[in-house]
Amino acid sequence: MERVYLGLGSNLAEPLAQLAAALQAIGELPQSRLVAVSSFYSSDPLGPPDQPRYLNAVAALNTTLAPLALLDALQAIEQEQGRQRKAERWGPRTLDLDILAFGDRLIDEPRLRVPHYHMHARAFVLYPLAEIAPGLRLADGRTLDELLAACPFSGLERLPVTP
């Protein structure tokens, strides 16, 4: 099994319920076992400012699924929870599931880039990831500590709710 880290986000249709349902569905994926979930965080939206704040978390999954098979399964979960892919980038959404890291793999395919191409600049990914994977070294050689040092905690609030 390979350890995979997933980013979760929602800012529509009861985000707490969206993340809880997503975690339930991720835990039921075939050939996979959900092994850890970070705290939940509230974050400022990327993109259009006239949208609600996001609720974010990071989950660790052990899986034998191939990367694109996992991506397909995650996108199916997004669709089941009402995700509509629109031309507007970084707009509001019911659920966003991203593969952040996939074992020690570097993946550069049209549908999937791992490590996630923007995670280095996203506090709402790095700080929850640090909770469940302290000392993580990404497949491209960067360490989580290096990324955290360059990404301030600003705009982020750790919530008292538990996954």
N, C-alpha and C positions, 0 to 999 in steps of 0.2 A: 504494500500500500504506500501511496505517496501522500505527504502532508500538503494540503492546499489551503490557502487563506482566501477568504471571500469577503468582499465589502458589501454591506447592505445599507440601503438608504430609501427613505420615503418622506414625502411631504404632502400627500393627499390621502383622503379617505381613511382617516384614523391611522396615522403612521405607526403608533404603538401596536395596534392590531395587525397592521400589514407586516411588520417585522416579526411579530410572534408567529403569524401564519407561515411566513417564509422560512423561519427556523424549523418549524414543524415539518414542512415539506422537504427541506434540505436533509433533515434527520431521517427521512424515509427514502432517500435516493438509494437505488440499488448499488451494491458493491461499495458502499460508503458508510462511514460512521462519523457523526458529528462529535467532536471531542472537546471543543471549548467555544465559548462565546464571551466577547468583551462586555463591558458596561455599555449602556446606551448613551449617546451624545447628541445634543442639539447643536446644529451648525447653521451658519448663514448660507443662503443658497448661492451657488455659482450661477453665472448667467443673469437672466432678467431679475432685477431686484424686487419686482412687484409679485413675489410669490412667498408662500409660507416658509419658515425655517424647516430644515430637514431633521429627521431623526436618523442616526447612523449607528452602526455597530460593525464589528468584524468577527467572523467565525472561522474556526479551524476544522477542517474535514480531512479524514483519512479516506482515500479512495483508490480503487483500481480502474476507475473509468478513464478513458483517454481524454485529453484536454477538450477536443471539440465535442465529444459526447457529453462531457460535463457542461460545457457552454450551452449546448442544445437543451439539456435538462433544466438549467437555470433560466434560460429564456422562456421555457414552457411554464415554469413557476411564475415568472413575471406576467405572462399573458393570462394565466389562470387568475391572477390577482388584479386584473384590469389594466395592465400596462399597455399603453398605446404609443407606439414609436412614431414620433412626428419629426418633421424637418428641423424644428427648433432644437438647437443643441442646449443642453443643461436647463431645460425647462422643468416645470413641475411634473411629478410622476407618482403613481401609486407605489411603485416598487422598482428599485434598481439593484441588480445583483452583478457584481464584478469579480472576476478572478484576479486576485492581486499577485499571488505567487503560486507556483505549481511545482512542488518539490525543488529539485535543482535544475529545472528546465528553463532554457531561454526559448521562447516561442515568438515567432514573427510571421504570422499568417494574416491574410486579409481580414479575417474575422476575429483574430485574437492575438494580442501582444502581451507577453508575460516576461518579466514583471510588468505590472500595469503601468502604462506609459505616463500617467500623470500623478501616480501615488506620491512621488517625492515632494509635491507641492500641496498636498491635501492633508491638513491637520486632522480632519474628520476620518481619515484612513490611518494615518501614522500613529496617533495616540491610542486609539483602541487596539491596533495591532500590537503595540508595545506591551499592552496589558497581558496578552495571551502568548506572545512570542518574544520576550525580552532577549536581546542579544542576537536576533535573527540576522543572518547574512543572506542577501538575495543572490540569485543565480548569476547576476551580472557583476557580483563582487562588492556592491555597496552594502553597508551595514545599516540596520535600522537606527542605530545610535547616530550615525552620520546624517541620515535624513532628518531625524528629529532635531538635531542641532541647527539645521538650516530652515526649519519650519516652525514658526511660532504658534503657540496655543490659541492665538487670538481668534475671536468669533466662535469659540467652541465652549460648550458647557456640558460637563459630565452630569448625567441625571441620576437621581436616587433610585429609579426603577431598575428592576433586575430582569434579565431576559427569561 
